[in-house]
Amino acid sequence: MGALYIEKEAVTDPWLLPVLLANDARKKGAIILVGAKVLAVNNGEYEQVETTRGVFRGRCVVNCGGLYGDVVDRLAGKEQFRY
């Protein structure tokens, strides 16, 4: 058995960190919706997200569109994704 130590470096599990962050967000009142396609995003005092599973409003909406994150970004009227 062995190990490699590199000062000021860390290894992060690519699955565990998002799961932990989602769990913490749920504890703080966030709603996590999976399996829904985003149809529209309306900006205003509250963000309103229309999906195939209903309409949701919130002060803070996190884009977790994964491979479709750029599509969700454009629906929100933003062009922040770069290729």
N, C-alpha and C positions, 0 to 999 in steps of 0.2 A: 504494500500500500504506500502511496506517496501523495504529495501535494505540491502545488506550485503557488508561490506567494509573489504577487506583484504589488509593490507599494502604490497606494492611491487608486487602485483599480477594484472593481467589484463585478460580480456576476449576478445577474437578475434573472429569475425564472420568467420567461415570457408569458406564461399563463397565470402564475400565482399572483403577480403584482396586480394585474387588472381585476382578478377575482377579489383580492383583498380590498382594493379601492372601491369596487362595486358594493361589497358587503358594508364597508364603512359608510358609503353614501346612503344605502338603505337604512342604516341605523339612524341617520340624520334626517330621514324623511323623504329621500328620493324615491321616485318610481322608476323601476327598470323594466322596460317593455322590450320583449324579444319577439321575433317572428312577425314583425309588422313592417310593411312598406310605407315609407314617408311619401305622401302625395303632395303636400304643400307646407310651407313655413311662412307664417305671417308675423312680421315684426311690429311691435308697438310697446305699450307700457309693459305688457307681458308677451313672451314668445308664445305663439299658438302653433302647434304642430298637428297637422291633419294626417292620420295614418289609416291603414286598412283596418285597424282595430279601434278606431275612435279618434276623438279630438282631445288634445291635451294642452294645458296652459301652464306656464311656469316663468319665474323670474330668471331662472338659469336653465338652459338646455345644453346638453353635451352631445356633440356629434360623434356617435360611435358607429358610423356607417361602414366601417371597415373598408373593403374594396370599393364600396359605393360612397365613401365619404365625400368625394368631389361632387357627386350628384346632389347629396344633401346640402352641401355647401352652396351650390348654385341655387337650389330651391329657397335657401335663406337669403338670397340676393348678395351673396359674397363670392369672391373669386380668390380665395386665399390659398388654394391648393396649387402647387407648382409641380410640373412634370420634369 
